[in-house]
Amino acid sequence: MTPSFGWLDLSDAEQRRAREYLRQFRTEGTLDELGFGIVRDALADVFFPATNTIMTRSRYLFFVAAALLRVERERLSGGQAARRLKMLEDELRKILSRDSASEDDAEKNYGVIGALAKDNLRRYPSSIYWNALKRLGLFKRPEWGLTYYLGHLDDYYKLIAPKRDDDKTSHPPLALTHNWDAGLNDVFASTTGLSLNDGFSPKLDFGLVPAEAGYLTARFQALAQCQGPSLLAH
């Protein structure tokens, strides 16, 4: 027989049945014994850095950044910040999974994370896209995890608070590194429906606007200059 490869297009119900069947054979210590995962991950990073297979749409990078910047503007930290982020992401899911008036609208909204799971969603876009936000330099502290970031926002707010000297004159802090790339301010100023003050527009969809597309292109090119070329940057 001549070898060939391809893919299966299964319904959601069939995928669930397949996962349940495979789960019967899952045992501890039988994952990737031959070490192919290392090779796979290395090749994936050469071809498509800062991405993974559970990402759906590139505009989620801006959605998540906008939600977290909103959390910062509201000066929330720790558990309050985590709950507010979840609230914003739930609001985003409901907007993106709204009923579409046409097939064109439905195509624009394809790929909503949590469209089926709804309130039972386990992995939110913020956790799925967090590493990409760091790799691409949208978030400027690559050593921080999402939980650490949310838990230490109070410290950041103290750093950015104006300092007062003896004559009560207020001075901005010196040599401060902000959490987010300054270029995002220009992107959001040119973006429809992603206001950091008013939240997500009810008409929001996955269509990148030119400012967003240009910004992402520049970020992938910068990543290639720093860490080597990739198929995605090419």
C-alpha positions in Angstrom: 0.0 0.0 0.0 1.1 3.5 -0.7 1.4 5.6 2.5 -0.6 8.8 2.7 -1.7 11.2 5.3 -4.6 13.5 5.8 -7.1 14.7 8.5 -10.6 13.8 9.8 -13.3 16.4 10.1 -15.4 15.1 13.0 -18.5 16.6 14.6 -18.3 17.7 18.2 -20.2 14.6 19.4 -17.8 12.3 17.6 -14.8 14.2 19.0 -16.2 13.7 22.5 -16.7 10.0 21.9 -13.2 9.6 20.6 -11.7 11.4 23.6 -13.7 9.3 26.1 -12.5 6.1 24.3 -8.9 7.2 24.4 -9.2 8.2 28.1 -9.8 4.6 29.0 -6.3 3.7 28.0 -4.6 6.7 29.7 -2.3 5.7 32.5 0.4 7.5 34.5 3.9 7.4 33.0 3.0 6.5 29.4 3.2 9.9 27.9 5.8 10.5 25.2 8.2 7.7 26.2 10.3 8.1 23.0 10.8 11.8 23.5 9.2 12.9 20.3 7.5 15.9 22.1 10.9 17.6 22.3 11.4 17.4 18.5 7.8 18.4 17.9 8.1 21.5 20.1 11.4 22.5 18.6 10.0 22.3 15.0 6.8 24.1 16.0 8.9 26.9 17.4 10.9 27.2 14.2 7.8 27.3 12.0 5.2 29.1 14.1 6.7 30.7 17.2 4.5 32.1 19.9 1.5 30.0 18.8 0.0 26.7 19.8 -2.7 24.4 18.6 -5.5 25.6 20.9 -5.3 29.2 19.8 -8.2 30.1 17.5 -8.0 33.7 16.3 -5.1 36.2 16.4 -7.3 39.1 17.5 -7.6 37.3 20.9 -4.1 38.8 21.6 -5.6 42.3 21.6 -8.8 41.2 23.4 -6.8 39.7 26.3 -4.4 42.7 26.4 -7.4 45.1 26.4 -9.0 43.2 29.3 -5.9 43.2 31.4 -5.2 46.9 30.7 -8.8 47.5 31.8 -8.0 45.7 35.1 -4.9 47.9 35.6 -6.9 51.1 34.9 -9.4 50.0 37.6 -6.4 49.5 40.0 -7.4 46.0 40.9 -5.1 43.3 42.2 -5.0 39.7 43.4 -8.4 38.0 43.7 -10.3 41.1 42.7 -8.2 41.4 39.5 -8.7 37.7 38.7 -12.5 37.9 39.1 -12.7 41.1 37.1 -10.7 39.5 34.3 -13.0 36.5 34.3 -16.0 38.8 34.1 -14.5 40.6 31.1 -13.7 37.4 29.3 -17.2 36.1 29.9 -18.6 39.3 28.5 -16.3 38.9 25.5 -17.5 35.3 24.9 -21.1 36.3 24.9 -20.5 39.2 22.5 -18.5 37.0 20.1 -20.9 34.1 20.2 -24.0 36.1 19.5 -26.4 34.9 16.8 -25.2 36.1 13.4 -27.5 37.6 10.8 -25.6 36.2 7.8 -23.1 33.5 6.8 -20.5 36.2 6.5 -21.0 37.3 10.1 -20.9 33.7 11.2 -17.5 33.2 9.5 -16.2 36.3 11.2 -17.2 35.0 14.6 -15.9 31.4 14.1 -13.4 30.3 16.8 -15.0 31.7 19.9 -13.3 30.1 23.0 -16.1 28.8 25.3 -18.9 29.1 22.7 -20.0 25.5 23.7 -18.7 25.2 27.3 -20.0 28.7 28.3 -19.8 29.0 32.1 -18.2 25.6 32.4 -15.1 26.8 30.4 -11.9 25.6 32.1 -9.2 27.5 30.1 -9.9 31.1 29.4 -8.3 33.0 26.5 -6.0 34.8 29.0 -4.3 31.6 30.0 -4.2 30.3 26.4 -2.6 33.4 24.9 -0.5 34.5 27.9 2.7 32.9 26.6 2.2 34.5 23.2 1.7 37.9 24.7 5.1 37.5 26.4 6.9 36.0 23.5 5.8 38.8 21.2 6.6 41.5 23.6 3.1 42.9 24.2 3.5 42.1 27.8 7.0 43.2 28.8 7.8 40.9 31.8 8.6 37.5 30.2 9.5 35.9 33.5 6.0 36.5 35.0 3.1 34.1 34.9 -0.5 35.3 34.7 -1.3 34.5 38.3 1.9 36.2 39.6 1.1 39.3 37.5 -2.4 39.6 38.9 -1.3 38.9 42.4 1.4 41.6 42.4 -0.4 44.5 40.7 -0.6 46.4 44.0 3.2 46.6 44.0 3.1 48.0 40.5 0.5 50.6 41.4 2.7 51.8 44.2 5.7 52.1 41.8 3.7 54.2 39.3 2.1 56.5 41.9 3.5 60.0 41.8 6.0 60.9 44.6 5.7 64.0 46.7 8.6 65.9 48.1 8.8 68.1 51.1 7.2 71.1 49.4 4.2 68.8 48.3 5.3 68.9 44.7 4.3 65.8 42.8 7.0 64.0 40.7 6.5 61.1 38.3 8.6 58.0 39.1 11.9 57.6 37.3 13.0 54.9 34.9 9.7 52.9 35.3 9.2 49.8 33.2 5.5 49.5 32.4 3.9 46.1 32.1 2.6 46.5 28.5 4.2 47.7 25.3 3.6 51.4 24.7 2.7 50.7 21.0 -0.6 49.1 22.2 -1.9 52.6 23.1 -1.7 53.6 19.4 -3.3 50.4 18.3 -6.3 50.7 20.6 -6.6 54.4 19.6 -7.1 53.1 16.0 -9.3 50.2 16.9 -13.1 50.0 16.8 -14.8 48.3 19.7 -11.8 47.9 22.0 -12.0 51.0 24.1 -10.1 50.7 27.4 -12.6 53.0 29.0 -15.9 51.7 27.7 -15.2 48.0 27.4 -16.0 45.7 24.5 -18.4 46.8 21.8 -21.5 44.7 21.2 -20.5 44.5 17.5 -17.0 43.2 18.2 -15.7 40.5 15.9 -12.4 38.8 14.9 -11.6 41.0 11.9 -8.2 42.6 12.4 -8.0 46.3 11.6 -5.0 47.6 9.7 -3.3 49.0 12.9 -3.6 45.6 14.6 -2.3 43.7 11.6 0.6 46.0 11.1 1.5 45.8 14.8 1.4 42.0 14.9 3.6 41.9 11.7 6.2 44.1 13.4 6.1 42.0 16.6 6.7 38.7 14.7 9.5 40.4 12.7 11.1 41.6 15.9 10.9 38.1 17.3 12.6 36.7 14.3 15.4 39.3 14.6 15.9 38.4 18.2 15.5 34.6 18.2 16.1 33.6 14.5 13.9 33.4 11.4 10.6 31.5 11.3 8.1 30.4 8.7 5.5 32.6 10.2 7.7 35.7 10.2 8.6 35.0 6.5 
